[in-house]
Amino acid sequence: MPAQSFTEQFDSLRGELPGAALPWLRELRDAGIERFGSLGLPGPKEESWKYTRLRPLEQTGFAPAPAADTVSIDRLPALFPQSGMGHRVIFVNGRLRQCISFLPGELPEGAELGGLAEALGRDPEGMAERLGRIGRLDGQSLLALNTAMMRDGLLLRVKAGVTIPLPIEVVYVGAAGAEPISYHPRNLIVLEPGSRATVVEHHVGLGEGAYFANSVTEILVQEDAELHHYKVQEEGPEAVHIATLHARLERGAVYDSFTLSTGAKLARNEASVQLAGPGAECHLNGAYMLRGKQHWDTTSVIDHLTPHTTSREVFKGVVDDEARAVFQGRITVHPGAQKSNGHQLSKALLLSDRAEVDAKPELEIYADDVKCSHGAATGDLDHEALFYLRSRGIPESTARHMLIEAFLGETINGIAAEGLCPALMASVGHWLSRATNGERS
Amino acid sequence: MLEIKNLHASVDGKAILKGLDLSIGAGEVHALMGPNGSGKSTLAYVMTGRDGYRVTEGEIVYKGRDLLAMSPEERAGEGLFLAFQYPVEIPGVPNTTFLKESLNAVRKYRGEEVLDAMQFVKLARRRMKELGVSEDLLKRPLNVGFSGGEKKRNEVLQMAVLEPTLAVLDETDSGLDIDALKAVADGVNALRSPERSTLIITHYQRLLDYIVPDKVHVLAGGRIVRSGDKELARELEKTGYAAFTGEAA
C-alpha cells in the first residue's frame, strides 16, 4: 500500500491531534495545512533550497509515528558524563516519555518545564497566547506542515528574574523499524525579562530505520534574559532531520547557540533570528562532521531590526567521502539599525576530492553606521603541519586526527556550559575513531 | 651511520641536488655550509621525506637501511630528527600534547613502553631545565606566537626529549641572539655520544665555535665541492663562497 501524502495524513489524524477541540488551534492547524498544500515540499526553484533537495521525502512515504510507548528503550545515551548534572526530558518519536524523564531536585519556582501536549490540556489560554506567535508561516512549507501536524515538544517558560542553574537536557530519540515514520516536534521556549536558562538538545537515532523528524522551535528571549541553547545532532544513518528555529530577542537579550552535527542522512537547520531590541546579541555557532553521502545544510537569516545589536555566526566543519555541506547565511541590517555589529564565518576542511562545500554568505545593509563582516574558507588539511607532525614520529592517521580536533576544538572550546566541551570533544573523537577515508595514506 | 651516494633530487621539476655524496660515521658531527640556493634545505627535506621532493637518482643508506623507502614517521622512529628552519605553527594543538604524542609514537616504534602523563611531564621538565627553556612554552599552542628564538629552542627541546640517533639542524642558528645560540649548542653537545651523529646546516661559522665539527663540507650547485676539518669553516668566514659558486657553475 502506498504511503499517504502528508495532507492525507492530516485529514485522517486531525480529530485525534492534541487540542483538537480548541478552536484557535484548529484554525492554526488548518492555516498550516493549507499553506503546506499550496507550497508543497520546498524545491530547487526556491533560492534558499538551491543546494538541498529533499529527495528522500519525495521518494519515500513516511507514515505518522505510532505512540511512543510502542518503543522499548533499555539504555539512553547521556551527553553529560555523570547523571544528575541537569534536568532531563525525553521525547521518543516526537512524544514526551514521562516515565523515563527526570528532574533532579526542584526546578526553581517560576520555571515551567514539560511537554506541549500536556500544556495544551492544562493551560489552553496561555498556549493560545504564545504558540505560533514567533514562527511565521510565510514561505516556510515545512514549518507550516509542522504547525498542522504537531503533537508534542518541549515547553519551557521561565518567569521574570528566575534563573535555572542546571542545564536542561532534552533527548529526542528517533526510533523507526522497517517502515519509515515521521513526526513533527514543536518546541516553545519563553524566557521572560531577566531570566536565564541553558537547554541542551540531544538528537539520537535508535537502530537503522528511516525517519523524518520535522521540528520547529519558537524562542522568545525577553528583556535582559539569557538563553544558552546547545544541540548535538547524532540522528540515525537513514534519518532526515529538519529543524526550523525562529527566535525573537528583545532589548538586551542574549541568545547563545552551538550545534554539533554528525548524524542523519540529510539534515537542515534553518534559523531565523530577529534582533528586536537595542543591545540584543545572538551567537549562532556550530561544527559538523560528515562522511559517506551525508548532506548537511545550515541556513540562517539574522535580522538586525534595532540599533546596537550584535550577531556572531561561526561554523566549522569537516567533510569526507562524497558528503556535502551547505552554509547559507544572510545578515540584514534594517534601516535605522545603526551601530549594529554582524560577523559571519564559515570554514571547512575537505578530506576527500569528492566532498563538497557550498558556502553562501550574504550581507544586506540598509544603515550607514554599522560593522559587518563575513568570510568563507574551504581547504585541505595543512600539508606543512601534517609533515611537521609526521617528522616527529606521529603516524599519519594520528596526525590527521590531531589537526582535525584542533580545527574543530577552536570553536567547541568557546562553549560556556560547564561539562559540555569535553562531551562534544568526545563526540568528535568518536567520529574520528570511526574514520574511513581519514586513514588514507 | 649515514651514506648518501650520488643523490639527485628535484623540486617542481627543477634539479636541485646533482650528485651529492656524503658519509657520516657514528659519533661524528658534520657541518654542511654553502650559499643560498645551493640545496642545503633540500637535502634536509629529502632526508626526512617531505612531499614534493623527488629523488631522481642515487640512494641514502641509514643504519644499513634504505632511508628513502621509509615514511617520515618511520624515519623519526629510526632516530632521524630534523630541527626545522621554519618550525610550523599549529593552532589548537598544545605543545605538551604534541611532544607527548611524538615521544610516545617514537617509543612505541622502538618497542619501548609509552610514558604516562606524570612520567612525561617529569622528563620534559628535566630537559627544559637543562636547556633553560621556560615551562610556559609547553602550555602554549605549538609554536603559535613563539618568537624566533623560542621556536628554535622548542626544536632543540624536542630533540633533547626524542634523543635522535641522527640529528639534522637546518639553520637552527639563524636569527638567534648569543644566549639562544649557546642554549642550542649546549643542547646539541649534551647529546653528543659515540652512537649519535649530527649534521649541522648553516651559513655561518658562528655556531661552529660552540659545536666543534669533525668535518666541514661545502655544498654548491647541488654537490659537495669541498670537504675539510673545522679550519675550512674559518677559511670560508674570510673568503666567502664566491670561489665555490664559480667552481660549481
Boltz contact constraints between the chains, C-beta under 6 A:
constraints:
  - contact:
      token1: [A, 384]
      token2: [B, 88]
      max_distance: 6.0
  - contact:
      token1: [A, 385]
      token2: [B, 88]
      max_distance: 6.0
  - contact:
      token1: [A, 385]
      token2: [B, 90]
      max_distance: 6.0
  - contact:
      token1: [A, 387]
      token2: [B, 50]
      max_distance: 6.0
  - contact:
      token1: [A, 388]
      token2: [B, 88]
      max_distance: 6.0
  - contact:
      token1: [A, 390]
      token2: [B, 72]
      max_distance: 6.0
  - contact:
      token1: [A, 390]
      token2: [B, 73]
      max_distance: 6.0
  - contact:
      token1: [A, 391]
      token2: [B, 48]
      max_distance: 6.0
  - contact:
      token1: [A, 391]
      token2: [B, 72]
      max_distance: 6.0
  - contact:
      token1: [A, 391]
      token2: [B, 76]
      max_distance: 6.0
  - contact:
      token1: [A, 391]
      token2: [B, 82]
      max_distance: 6.0
  - contact:
      token1: [A, 392]
      token2: [B, 76]
      max_distance: 6.0
  - contact:
      token1: [A, 392]
      token2: [B, 102]
      max_distance: 6.0
  - contact:
      token1: [A, 393]
      token2: [B, 73]
      max_distance: 6.0
  - contact:
      token1: [A, 393]
      token2: [B, 76]
      max_distance: 6.0
  - contact:
      token1: [A, 393]
      token2: [B, 77]
      max_distance: 6.0
  - contact:
      token1: [A, 393]
      token2: [B, 102]
      max_distance: 6.0
  - contact:
      token1: [A, 393]
      token2: [B, 105]
      max_distance: 6.0
  - contact:
      token1: [A, 393]
      token2: [B, 106]
      max_distance: 6.0
  - contact:
      token1: [A, 394]
      token2: [B, 101]
      max_distance: 6.0
  - contact:
      token1: [A, 394]
      token2: [B, 102]
      max_distance: 6.0
  - contact:
      token1: [A, 394]
      token2: [B, 105]
      max_distance: 6.0
  - contact:
      token1: [A, 395]
      token2: [B, 73]
      max_distance: 6.0
  - contact:
      token1: [A, 402]
      token2: [B, 93]
      max_distance: 6.0
  - contact:
      token1: [A, 406]
      token2: [B, 92]
      max_distance: 6.0
  - contact:
      token1: [A, 406]
      token2: [B, 93]
      max_distance: 6.0
  - contact:
      token1: [A, 409]
      token2: [B, 92]
      max_distance: 6.0
  - contact:
      token1: [A, 410]
      token2: [B, 92]
      max_distance: 6.0
